[in-house]
Amino acid sequence: MEIVREHHSVGEANLHLQFTPKYRRDVFRDEVVKEVCEESFRETAKKLGLVIHALAFGPDHVHVFVEACKNHSVAETVRRLKGALSRRIRQKCWDRIKSKLWGKFFWSGGYFYRSVGSTADEAIQYVSV
């Protein structure tokens, strides 16, 4: 992650995000679900002008390290990433996970976030293991 130089600013705006599926179900044990998740996050990030440096999955959560969050609030970034993936999951692989979830929701309501700077490389290595 590098310092970004723009016309009127210099700095870095990086986030470590963690999202959890509803009821903390182990939906990410399924490789297809993980692939759909990664594809959706990367496409959405590109549309928002963000860079995803790392994605790491646990069976019941996903970590995302995002760079260049300068133009979007944390809440907006989270809303766009989670919303796009939820739609994509329902379109592409809902039958694979619907027995683990009740109702129409994929994500739990909350999320974890932390701004990260020079320690991001160590954090990414820790989560990616």
SEZA-338570 format. One record per atom (N, C-alpha, C, O, CB): residue number from 1; x, y, z. Coordinates in pm, whole numbers, always signed. Each point is the difference from the previous one (the first is absolute). Glycine has a CB too. Layout:
<pts>
PT  seq      px      py      pz
PT  NUM       X       Y       Z
...
</pts>
This chain:
<pts>
PT  seq      px      py      pz
PT    1     +85    -117      +0
PT    1     -85    +117      +0
PT    1     +89    +123      +0
PT    1     +97      +8     +75
PT    1    -282    -131     +47
PT    2    +151    +218    -205
PT    2     +85    +116     -18
PT    2     -77    +128     +28
PT    2    -123      +3      +0
PT    2    +258    -128    -169
PT    3     -59    +231    +191
PT    3     -61    +132     +14
PT    3     -47     +43    -138
PT    3     +74     -10     -98
PT    3     +73     +71    +297
PT    4    -270     -12    -207
PT    4     -61     +40    -126
PT    4     +15    +151     -15
PT    4     -32     +76     +91
PT    4    -132    -269     -82
PT    5    +212    +234    -124
PT    5     +15    +143     -30
PT    5    -107     +39    -100
PT    5      -9     -58    -109
PT    5    +260     +51    +154
PT    6    -331    +106      -8
PT    6    -104     +51     -88
PT    6     +25    +149     -21
PT    6     +99     +53     +50
PT    6    -268    -228     +30
PT    7     +82    +242    -152
PT    7     +20    +142     -30
PT    7     +15     +86    +126
PT    7     +87     +86      +5
PT    7    -218    -121    -213
PT    8     +46     +12    +307
PT    8      -1     +87    +118
PT    8     +18     -75    +131
PT    8     -30     +53    +108
PT    8    -116     +99    -234
PT    9    +195    -276    +118
PT    9     +16     -75    +124
PT    9    +107    -108     -15
PT    9     +33     -44    -110
PT    9    -274     +88    +168
PT   10    +294     -83     +57
PT   10     +95    -110      +7
PT   10     -36     -80    +124
PT   10     -21     +58    +107
PT   10    +206     +74    -227
PT   11    -192    -262    +108
PT   11     -31     -80    +118
PT   11     -36    -142     -35
PT   11     +12     -44    -115
PT   11     -89    +249    +228
PT   12     +32    -276     -12
PT   12     -47    -136     -21
PT   12    -126     -21     +83
PT   12     -14     +51    +111
PT   12    +250    -134    -157
PT   13    -325      +7     -10
PT   13    -126     -31     +68
PT   13     -28    -148     -24
PT   13     -55     -38    -103
PT   13     -37    +277     +76
PT   14    +131    -321    +122
PT   14     -10    -145     -15
PT   14     -86     -56    +112
PT   14      +3     +48    +114
PT   14    +224     -57    -224
PT   15    -303     -93     +78
PT   15     -89     -61     +97
PT   15     +18    -151      +6
PT   15     +23     -66    -101
PT   15    -185    +251     +63
PT   16    +150    -238    +157
PT   16     -16    -142     +22
PT   16    -146     -18     +38
PT   16     -45     +53    +102
PT   16    +290     -92     -28
PT   17    -320     -34    -155
PT   17    -142     -25     +24
PT   17     -22    -147     +27
PT   17     +70     -85     -56
PT   17    -135    +280     -90
PT   18     -31    -226    +232
PT   18     -40    -139     +21
PT   18    -151      -8      -1
PT   18     -67     +75     +71
PT   18    +276    -124     +62
PT   19    -262     -43    -215
PT   19    -144     -19     -11
PT   19     -34    -143     +41
PT   19     +78     -92     -21
PT   19     -93    +264    -165
PT   20    -103    -187    +245
PT   20     -45    -130     +48
PT   20    -138     -31     -57
PT   20     -88     +85      +3
PT   20    +222     -58    +208
PT   21    -152    -147    -265
PT   21    -134     -38     -47
PT   21     -99      -7    +115
PT   21     +38     -18    +116
PT   21     +67    -109    -305
PT   22    -231    +140    +156
PT   22    -107      -8     +99
PT   22     +13    -130     +79
PT   22     +32    -105     -56
PT   22    -185    +243     -91
PT   23    +129    -132    +274
PT   23      +6    -113     +93
PT   23    +139     -63      +8
PT   23     +15    -111     +52
PT   23    -256     +68    -101
PT   24    +341    +112      -3
PT   24    +140     -46      +0
PT   24     +13    -141     -58
PT   24     +75     -83     +52
PT   24     -31    +227    +148
PT   25    -118    -170    -308
PT   25      +3    -131     -65
PT   25    +130     -18     -79
PT   25     +61     +98     -44
PT   25    -312     -96     +30
PT   26    +291    -124      -4
PT   26    +127     -32     -65
PT   26     -13     -10    -153
PT   26     +41     -99     -60
PT   26     +28     -22    +268
PT   27    -126    +222    -269
PT   27     -27      -2    -145
PT   27    +127      +7     -83
PT   27      -2     -38    -117
PT   27    -215    +147    +163
PT   28    +328     -62     +10
PT   28    +123     +14     -78
PT   28     +83    -129      -2
PT   28    +114      +1     -48
PT   28    -114    +241    +107
PT   29     -55    -350     -10
PT   29     +64    -130     -21
PT   29     -17     -44    -146
PT   29     +78     -79     -52
PT   29    -121     +16    +294
PT   30     -60    +115    -306
PT   30     -30     -31    -140
PT   30     +88     +84     -92
PT   30      -6    +123      +5
PT   30    -234    -182     +57
PT   31    +322      -5    -144
PT   31     +93     +70     -87
PT   31     -71     +88    -103
PT   31     +51    +106     -36
PT   31    +109    -295     +67
PT   32    -275    +146     -79
PT   32     -75     +80     -97
PT   32     -46    +130     +64
PT   32      +9    +105     -63
PT   32     -85    -314     -56
PT   33     +29    +203    +240
PT   33     -45    +120     +72
PT   33    +119     +95     +19
PT   33     -14    +121     -18
PT   33    -168    -253    +137
PT   34    +298     +78     -83
PT   34    +119     +85     +15
PT   34     +39     +66    -132
PT   34     +36    +118      -2
PT   34     +42    -267    +188
PT   35     -84     +75    -296
PT   35     +34     +56    -131
PT   35     -97    +112     -39
PT   35     +42    +104     -50
PT   35     +54    -326     -18
PT   36    -224    +200     +90
PT   36    -101    +102     -30
PT   36     +24    +124     +86
PT   36     -12    +113     -48
PT   36    -155    -291     -15
PT   37    +201    +157    +188
PT   37     +28    +110     +93
PT   37    +119     +81     -49
PT   37      -7    +123      -8
PT   37     -86    -258    +199
PT   38    +201     +69    -222
PT   38    +120     +70     -45
PT   38     -26     +78    -129
PT   38     +40    +115     -13
PT   38    +101    -291    +122
PT   39    -209    +113    -203
PT   39     -32     +65    -127
PT   39     -85    +126     +22
PT   39     +26    +105     -59
PT   39     -16    -328     -56
PT   40    -110    +211    +200
PT   40     -89    +113     +27
PT   40     +73    +114     +70
PT   40     -16    +116     -38
PT   40    -175    -274     +53
PT   41    +271    +126     +87
PT   41     +74    +104     +71
PT   41     +95     +73     -94
PT   41     +10    +123      +4
PT   41     -26    -257    +207
PT   42     +86     +60    -295
PT   42     +96     +64     -91
PT   42     -70     +89    -104
PT   42     +49    +109     -29
PT   42    +105    -305     +61
PT   43    -265    +151     -87
PT   43     -76     +81     -96
PT   43     -54    +126     +65
PT   43      +9    +109     -57
PT   43     -69    -316     -68
PT   44      +3    +193    +243
PT   44     -57    +116     +70
PT   44    +109     +99     +38
PT   44     -18    +120     -15
PT   44    -167    -264    +102
PT   45    +297     +94     -39
PT   45    +112     +87     +36
PT   45     +48     +78    -122
PT   45     +26    +120      +9
PT   45     +42    -280    +173
PT   46     -58     +93    -293
PT   46     +45     +68    -123
PT   46     -96    +112     -38
PT   46     +44    +109     -38
PT   46     +64    -322     -40
PT   47    -238    +188     +88
PT   47    -101    +103     -30
PT   47     +13    +120     +93
PT   47     -24    +114     -40
PT   47    -130    -293     -42
PT   48    +193    +153    +207
PT   48     +14    +107     +99
PT   48    +137     +67      -3
PT   48     +23     +97     +72
PT   48    -187    -219     +68
PT   49    +253     +71    -221
PT   49    +135     +54      -6
PT   49     +87     -45    +116
PT   49     +96     +69     +36
PT   49    -188    +125    -156
PT   50     +61    -308    +178
PT   50     +75     -56    +112
PT   50     +90    -112     -49
PT   50     -20     -55    -109
PT   50    -165    +116    +268
PT   51    +284     -95     -79
PT   51     +89    -111     -30
PT   51     -10    -100    +114
PT   51     +16     +37    +116
PT   51    +142    +111    -250
PT   52    -185    -273    +102
PT   52      -1    -105    +102
PT   52    +138     -65      +1
PT   52     +44     -55    -101
PT   52    -295     +13     +74
PT   53    +318     +52    +142
PT   53    +133     -58     +12
PT   53      -4    -144     +45
PT   53     +87     -79     -36
PT   53      +0    +303     +87
PT   54    -187    -260     +27
PT   54      -8    -138     +47
PT   54    -143     -33     +39
PT   54     -74     +84     +50
PT   54    +312     -74     +30
PT   55    -273    -134    -104
PT   55    -125     -59     +47
PT   55     +38    -129     +72
PT   55     +80     -78     -52
PT   55    -221    +181    -139
PT   56     +86    -125    +307
PT   56     +27    -123     +73
PT   56    -131     -49     +60
PT   56     -77     +78     +55
PT   56    +316      -9      -5
PT   57    -262    -198     -62
PT   57    -125     -58     +46
PT   57     +22     -92    +119
PT   57     +94     -78      +3
PT   57    -184     +93    -234
PT   58      +1      -3    +329
PT   58     -17    -101    +102
PT   58    -127     -73     -42
PT   58     -66     +44     -95
PT   58    +184     +89    +285
PT   59    -154    -240    -124
PT   59    -123     -69     -41
PT   59    -125     +87     +18
PT   59    -100     -19     -69
PT   59    +209    -196    +131
PT   60    -103    +312     +33
PT   60    -119     +80     +32
PT   60     +26    +150      -4
PT   60     -73     +76     +65
PT   60      -5    -265     +75
PT   61    +180    +234    -214
PT   61     +27    +143     -12
PT   61     +97     +24    -114
PT   61     +64     -93     -50
PT   61    -106    +127    +296
PT   62     +53     +92    -287
PT   62     +95     +38    -104
PT   62     +70    +128     +42
PT   62     -63     +93     +50
PT   62     -78    -203    -229
PT   63    +273    +115    +158
PT   63     +81    +119     +23
PT   63     +30     +63    -135
PT   63     +32     -71     -96
PT   63     +70     -25    +309
PT   64    -112    +228    -221
PT   64     +30     +73    -122
PT   64     +91    +117     +35
PT   64     -32     +80     +88
PT   64    -190    -148    -194
PT   65    +337     +78     +37
PT   65     +90    +113     +18
PT   65     -14     +89    -123
PT   65     +33     -42    -111
PT   65    +129     -93    +255
PT   66    -210    +258    -123
PT   66     -33     +91    -109
PT   66     +85    +125      +9
PT   66     +21     +55    +108
PT   66    -257    -143    -114
PT   67    +286    +133    -110
PT   67     +79    +122      -9
PT   67     -76    +103     -83
PT   67     -85     -34     -82
PT   67    +300     -97    +103
PT   68    -182    +258      +2
PT   68     -54    +113     -76
PT   68    -145     +29     +36
PT   68     -84     +21     -88
PT   68    +240     -78     -98
PT   69    -185     +57    +314
PT   69    -136     +24     +48
PT   69     -29    +149     +19
PT   69     -96     +36     +69
PT   69    +102    -258     +43
PT   70     +72    +307    -172
PT   70      -8    +144     +22
PT   70    -136     +60     -35
PT   70     -47     +91     +69
PT   70    +289     -82    -114
PT   71    -305     -57     -58
PT   71    -123     +63     -49
PT   71    -128     -63     +53
PT   71    -109     +41     -38
PT   71    +235     +16    -164
PT   72    -114    -155    +290
PT   72    -118     -69     +52
PT   72     +14     -18    +151
PT   72    +108     -28     +51
PT   72    -141     -91    -271
PT   73     -76    +137    +290
PT   73      +1     -27    +144
PT   73     +10    -150     +23
PT   73     -23     -80     -91
PT   73    -113    +288    +137
PT   74    +171    -246     +74
PT   74      +5    -141     +36
PT   74    -137     -63     -21
PT   74     -12    -106     -61
PT   74    +196    +149    +229
PT   75    -288     +23    -119
PT   75    -135     -53     -11
PT   75     -42     -19    -146
PT   75     -61    -101     -35
PT   75      +4    +212    +252
PT   76     +89     -16    -302
PT   76     -35     -10    -142
PT   76     +78    -113     -67
PT   76     -57     -76     -79
PT   76      +8    +323     +74
PT   77    +177    -260     +36
PT   77     +81    -107     -56
PT   77     -57    -136     +39
PT   77     -16     -88     -84
PT   77    +219    +236     +91
PT   78    -234    -164    +120
PT   78     -57    -125     +51
PT   78    -134     -28     -66
PT   78     -25    -112     -45
PT   78    +144    +145    +264
PT   79    -206     +67    -224
PT   79    -133     -18     -58
PT   79     +10     -47    -145
PT   79     -72     -91     -41
PT   79     -18    +269    +193
PT   80    +178    -117    -229
PT   80     +13     -36    -141
PT   80     +59    -140     -18
PT   80     -47     -77     -83
PT   80     +75    +320     +28
PT   81     +75    -276    +132
PT   81     +61    -132     -11
PT   81     -96    -111     +42
PT   81     -17     -99     -71
PT   81    +240    +203    +113
PT   82    -286     -86     +75
PT   82     -91    -103     +50
PT   82    -125     -12     -87
PT   82     -47    -111     -26
PT   82    +133    +155    +257
PT   83    -140     +69    -275
PT   83    -121      -2     -82
PT   83     +21     -69    -133
PT   83     -82     -82     -42
PT   83     +12    +291    +152
PT   84    +179    -177    -177
PT   84     +30     -61    -130
PT   84     +20    -151     +14
PT   84     -48     -77     -83
PT   84    +152    +292      +6
PT   85     -33    -256    +181
PT   85     +23    -143     +18
PT   85    -129     -73     +34
PT   85     -24    -110     -51
PT   85    +256    +159    +126
PT   86    -314      +9      +8
PT   86    -126     -63     +37
PT   86     -85     -27    -125
PT   86     -57    -108     -15
PT   86     +65    +223    +240
PT   87     -17     -16    -313
PT   87     -74     -19    -126
PT   87     +63    -111     -84
PT   87     -70     -86     -54
PT   87      +2    +328     +58
PT   88    +200    -239     -16
PT   88     +70     -98     -84
PT   88     -18    -141     +56
PT   88     -19     -94     -77
PT   88    +187    +269     +12
PT   89    -162    -190    +196
PT   89     -19    -132     +62
PT   89    -139     -54     -33
PT   89     -14    -116     -37
PT   89    +172    +177    +225
PT   90    -259     +23    -176
PT   90    -137     -45     -30
PT   90     -14     -38    -147
PT   90     -75     -92     -33
PT   90     -13    +239    +216
PT   91    +157     -78    -271
PT   91      -9     -30    -143
PT   91     +76    -127     -37
PT   91     -49     -80     -80
PT   91     +27    +324     +36
PT   92    +141    -263    +100
PT   92     +89    -105     -49
PT   92      +5    -128     +83
PT   92     +21    -108     -56
PT   92    +109    +290     -36
PT   93    -149    -173    +222
PT   93     +19    -123     +79
PT   93     -86      -6    +126
PT   93     +41     -60     +99
PT   93    +189     +54    -187
PT   94    -347     +65     +86
PT   94     -88      -2    +117
PT   94     -38    -143     +38
PT   94      -9     -32    +118
PT   94     -79    +257    -183
PT   95     +67    -313     -34
PT   95     -38    -138     +29
PT   95    +107     -74     +80
PT   95     -31     -94     +73
PT   95    -104     +94    -283
PT   96    +260     +42    +197
PT   96    +109     -65     +71
PT   96      +1     +32    +149
PT   96     +53     -77     +80
PT   96     +79     +85    -290
PT   97    -191    +106    +249
PT   97     +10     +42    +140
PT   97    -134     +28     +68
PT   97      -3     +24    +120
PT   97    +221     +71    -180
PT   98    -327     -98     -14
PT   98    -128     +41     +60
PT   98     -42     -88    +117
PT   98     -76     +46     +86
PT   98      +9     +40    -308
PT   99    +114    -210    +229
PT   99     -34     -86    +114
PT   99     +68     +46    +129
PT   99     -43     -38    +109
PT   99     +14    -152    -268
PT  100    +135    +272    +147
PT  100     +71     +49    +118
PT  100     -55    +133     +51
PT  100     +28     +40    +112
PT  100    +175    -157    -194
PT  101    -281    +184      -3
PT  101     -53    +132     +35
PT  101    -152      -2      -3
PT  101     -59     -77     -76
PT  101    +267    +187     -16
PT  102    -271     -26    +171
PT  102    -145     +11      -2
PT  102     -34    +138     -55
PT  102     +69     +98     +29
PT  102     -96    -257    +168
PT  103     -77    +166    -276
PT  103     -41    +129     -54
PT  103     +86     +41    -117
PT  103     +68     -82     -62
PT  103    -150    +146    +287
PT  104     +80     +65    -254
PT  104     +66     +50    -121
PT  104    +136     +63     +25
PT  104     +64     +47     -94
PT  104    -287     -10      +2
PT  105    +269     -34    +215
PT  105    +124     +71     +31
PT  105    +121     -91      -7
PT  105      -5    -116     +42
PT  105    -125    +268    +103
PT  106    +239     -99    -200
PT  106    +127     -73      -3
PT  106     +91     +47    +113
PT  106     +59     -82     +70
PT  106     -81     +53    -320
PT  107     +35    +160    +268
PT  107     +93     +57     +98
PT  107     -67     +31    +133
PT  107    -120     +29      +5
PT  107    +250     +66    -193
PT  108     -52    -102    +296
PT  108     -45     +55    +127
PT  108      +1    +153     -15
PT  108     +61     +52     -93
PT  108     +29    -253    +229
PT  109    -155    +270     -46
PT  109     -12    +145     -12
PT  109    +128     +76     +26
PT  109     +17    +110     -52
PT  109    -248    -138    +118
PT  110    +320     -26     +11
PT  110    +120     +73     +40
PT  110    +121     -32     -84
PT  110      -5     -79     -94
PT  110     -85     +83    +321
PT  111    +200     +60    -189
PT  111    +128     -24     -66
PT  111    +110     +54     +89
PT  111     -25     +81     +89
PT  111     -81     -70    -318
PT  112    +227     -57    +204
PT  112    +118     +50     +69
PT  112     +78     +84     -99
PT  112      +9     -35    -118
PT  112      +1    -166    +275
PT  113     +46    +313    -111
PT  113     +90     +77     -83
PT  113    +111     +58     +84
PT  113     -16     +28    +119
PT  113    -170     +26    -277
PT  114    +300     -37     +94
PT  114    +114     +65     +63
PT  114     +77     +69    -112
PT  114     +24     -57    -106
PT  114     -11    -115    +297
PT  115     +25    +296    -165
PT  115     +88     +65     -96
PT  115    +139     -56     +21
PT  115     +44     -19    +113
PT  115    -186    +231    -119
PT  116    +210    -238    -102
PT  116    +134     -58      +8
PT  116     +96     +86     -79
PT  116     -37     +60    -101
PT  116     -57    -291    +130
PT  117    +217    +235     +17
PT  117    +102     +78     -68
PT  117    +122     -84     -25
PT  117      -6     -98     -74
PT  117     -79    +307    +179
PT  118    +194    -172     -43
PT  118    +127     -67     -27
PT  118      +3    -143     +50
PT  118     +87     -77     -41
PT  118     +23    +298     +54
PT  119    -201    -260     +74
PT  119      -2    -138     +49
PT  119     -84     -91     -88
PT  119     -14    -118     +30
PT  119     +46    +204    +200
PT  120     -88     -34    -338
PT  120     -91     -79     -83
PT  120     +66    -126     -55
PT  120     -64    -105      -4
PT  120     -53    +316     -55
PT  121    +244    -203     +18
PT  121     +65    -117     -57
PT  121      +6    -114    +102
PT  121     -24    -116     -35
PT  121    +158    +265    -114
PT  122    -101    -119    +272
PT  122      +4    -104    +104
PT  122    -140     -54     +26
PT  122     -17    -120     +19
PT  122    +218    +229     +86
PT  123    -300     -22    -103
PT  123    -137     -43     +25
PT  123     -49     -89    -113
PT  123     -67    -101     +24
PT  123     +23    +312    +105
PT  124     +76    -175    -252
PT  124     -41     -82    -115
PT  124     +63    -137      +9
PT  124     -67    -101     -24
PT  124     +42    +305    -117
PT  125    +154    -211    +174
PT  125     +66    -128     +12
PT  125     -62     -84    +110
PT  125     -15    -121     -16
PT  125    +225    +223     -68
PT  126    -247     -40    +196
PT  126     -62     -73    +111
PT  126    -133     -59     -42
PT  126     -27    -117     +27
PT  126    +141    +269    +135
PT  127    -198     -72    -228
PT  127    -133     -46     -37
PT  127      +6    -102    -114
PT  127     -82     -91      -4
PT  127     -11    +312     +78
PT  128    +186    -207    -164
PT  128      +8     -87    -118
PT  128     +49    -141     +32
PT  128     -16     -90     -82
PT  128     +57    +293     -53
PT  129     +17    -224    +250
PT  129     +55    -131     +36
PT  129    -109    -103     +18
PT  129     +29    -115     +30
PT  129    +163    +226     +77
</pts>
